[in-house]
Amino acid sequence: MIHNNYDMYSIRGTLITFTTYLISLMDIELMTKVGVMSIGIASGITTIVYNIKKIKKLNDNEKR
């Protein structure tokens, strides 16, 4: 069974990651760029881990 519900946590994480990527391409100070990239990386990793856990939970619920 496929669930087509929008997950706001994933959408926000994706938007933060994409926004920080665009900001890091701008001509700004190096330390600011590194800080923005760090936020984007953390947001991206957190979103991926969250989605993996959600998929595993959905798969476990479908097996029952």
N, C-alpha and C positions, 0 to 999 in steps of 0.2 A: 504494500500500500504506500503510495507516495503522498507526502504532505506538502501542500503548496502554500503554507502560511508564511507571511513575511516575518522575519526575525529582526527586530529593531536593533538588537545588540550587534548582529553581523553587519547590518547596513551602516550603523554608526562607526563601527571599527573600520569598515572599508572606506567610508568617507574621510575619516581621520587619516588613514594611511595614504590615501590618494592626495589629500590636501597637503600633508606634510611633504610628500614627494614633490609636488609642484612648488612649494615654498623653498625646498632645498635646491631647486634649480635656479632660483633667483640669485642675483648678484648681491649677496649679503656677507657679513663677517663670517670667517671660518668657524669660530666657536658657536655662533648662532646656527650656522648650517649644520654643524655636528649635533647640536642639541635637538634641532628639528628632526634630523634623520633618526636620532635615538628614539624620539617619541613615536615616529612612524614605524620603526622596527618593532618596538614594544607593542604597539597597537596591532600591527599585522600578526605577530606571533600569538598574542592573546586571542585574537579573533580566530585564527586557525585552530588553536588548542580547544577553544570553546566549541567550534563547529565539529571537530572530531569527537568530542565527548557527547555532543548532541546526537550525532549520527549513530554512535555506539548505543546510546540510550534508546533511540528509535528502533534500532535493529533488535535489541534485547526485548523491547515491548512487543514487537511483531512476532517474535519466536514463541511468546507465551500464549 
